[in-house]
Amino acid sequence: MRRGFTLIEVVMAMALVGLILVGLNTFIFSMGELWGRNADVRLFDQHVRAVTRFLQHEMTRASLPPAAAANATPVGVQPITPSGGSQENLITYLQLSGSRILPWPEEPLPEVYCSLQLRRGKGLVLLWHSDLENHFNDDPPRETEVSPFVTGLAYDYFDTDFNKWTTETALRTDSSNNPLAPQRLRITFTYQKLTRVALVTIPAVGQGLPNPW
């Protein structure tokens, strides 16, 4: 003969289920709170990785044929005068087909010279204009903000004599006071109390595909 559940058993079972549900809800809400609390960190890290990948891609593309000629310095240092600013030696490279982040007012032009400038309160800015523009030598370059979170731009040089890296806050110069291009860019990102440092390698001509020139 089958015996049904007593009232006490039913109440105890309902109480047990209730405790389990409360525990699950507490776990879910606590995980959601932790996930939301770290959202800024995750988004900031994603931004750092995206900007670093973009810059590394730009440097690599500029250093490979046909953009890079033999015995040339595809990523070097050039004196650039931004709109409303004074002339400054900046890391500069050539992109034969331009870049996907450049907002041309009309049809995009090739042979675009791009320069990286760090500005206080504005972050990392890309200065760019095409060699094919009518007033290339007279008009200041256009400007595109790369990242408002970049607060530092330093330069890594490899000393072959000592077989070590040295970080400089300003570009090195040779005996004739000409600026020297570094082998790496050291970029500092800052958001609230978070700080990240990323390295972007400047490839030398000859790395990657063979140069046909």
N, C-alpha and C positions, 0 to 999 in steps of 0.2 A: 504494500500500500504506500503510495507516494505522499510525502508530507510537504505542505506548502511552507513558505517563509513566514516566520512570525513577524509581528510588527517591529519588535526590537531589532531583528536582523535587517529588515528593510531600512530602518532609520540609520543603523550603523553603516550599511552599504552606501547610503546616500551621503552620509557624513564623510566617508572615506573618499568617494568620488569628488566631493566638494573640495576636500583638502588637496587632492591631486590637481584639480583644475586651478585652484588658487596658486599652487606651486608653479604650474606651467605658465600661468599669466605673469607671475612675478618674474620668472626666468625670461620670458619673451620681452616684457617691458624693460627689464634691466639690460638685456642685450641690445634692444633698440636704442636705449639711452646712451650706452657705450658707443654704438655705431654712429649715432648722430653727433656725439661729443667729439669723435675723431674725424668727422667729415672734412673739417678744414685742413687737417693734416694730410689726409689722402688727396684732396684736391690740390693742395699746394705741391705735394710730391709729384703728382701727375703733371702739373704745370712745369715744374723744374725739368722733368724727364722730356716733355714735349719740346721745350725751348732748346734743351741741350741737343736732342736728336736733330732738330731743324738746323741749328748752327753747324753741327758736325756734317750733316748732309751738304750744306752750302759750301763748307771748306773742301770737302772731298770732291764735290762736283767741279769746283773751280780749279782743282789741282790735277784733273784728268784730261786727256785729250778729248776733243780738239781745243778746249779752253786753254789748256796749259801747253805752251811751246817749250821746246827743248832749251835747257839752260836759262829758263825764265823764272821769275818769282811770282807765281800766280796769286799768292796771298802775301801781300807786303804792307808797307806803310806809306801813306800818301798824305800830303797836306790838304786838308779839306776845310772849306769855309761854309758853315751852315747859314741858313737864313737868320739874320739878326745876331749872329755870333762872330767870334774871332776865329782865325785860322788855327787848326789843331792837327797834329799828326795822328792819323787814325789807321787802324787795321782795315785794309781795303782789298777787295777781290773782284774779279770780273766774272759775270755770268752771261754766257753767250745768248741764252734763251730767257733771261730774266728769272723771276721767282714767283711762286704762287701767291705770295703775300703782298705783292706790289700792286696797289690800286691805280692803274693807269687811267687818266681822264679820257683817253681815246684808245686807238689801237695800240696794244703793247709793242714796244720796240725791243730788238735784241741788243747785245753788247752793253749790258747794264753794269756800271761800276757801283759797288755797294761798300759802304763803310760803317763800322760799328762805333757808336759813341755812347758813353755813359753820362747821363745828366742827373744832377741832384734833383730829387723830387719827382723825376719822370721815369727813371729806369734806363733800360737799354733801348737805344733808338737806332734804326737802320736808315742811313742817308744814301740816296740812290738817284742816279740819272743815267740816261743812255748816251753813249758816245755819238749816236746818230741824230740827237736833237740839234735843232738849228742854233741854239744859244747855249751849247754845252759848257763853253768856257766862261760864260758871263752870268748865267742864272745859277742860283744856289740849288743844291740837290733837293729832291723831295724827301719827305720824312715819313717813316712808318714805325710805330711803337712795337717793339718786339716783346718786352716784358716790363711792367711797372714794378716788379718785385726785385729787379737786379739792383743791388746796392754797392757792388764792388766788381771791378774788372782789373785783374792783375795778369802778369805775363811770365810764363815759365821758359827759362832758357836752360839748355843742356850744356854744361861745361865739359868738353871732351878731355881737357887736361886733368880735371879732378874726378871725372866720371860720375857727376852728380847733377841734380836739378837745382836751379836757383830761381826763386820767385821774386819778381820786381814789381813795384807798384807803378813804375813809369817805364816807358820803352827805353831799352838800352841804345846807346849810340856808339859808332865806331870812332876811330882816331880823327876822322874829318867831321865829327859831330852829326853824321847821318844816322837816322833811326834804324834800328835793326829789328826785323820781324822775329817774334818768338817762335818756339816750337809748339807751345800750348797756350791756350787762354784759360785762365782760372776765374770762374764767374761765381760770385756770391749772390745768393737769393735770400731775401729776408721778408718774412710775413709775421707781424706781431712778435712773438717770442721765438719763432721758428727761424732757423738759419740752415741753409744747405749750400755746399760748395760743389760745383761741377767743373769738369775738365773737358775742353774741346781741343783735340789734336789738330794741328795744321800740317797736313801731309806735304812731303817734298815731292817735286816733280820726279817721276820715275817710279813712284809707288802705284801699284795697281796695273792697269792696262799699259802695254808698251806704247811709247810715243811715236807716231808715224812721221813726225816732222824731222 
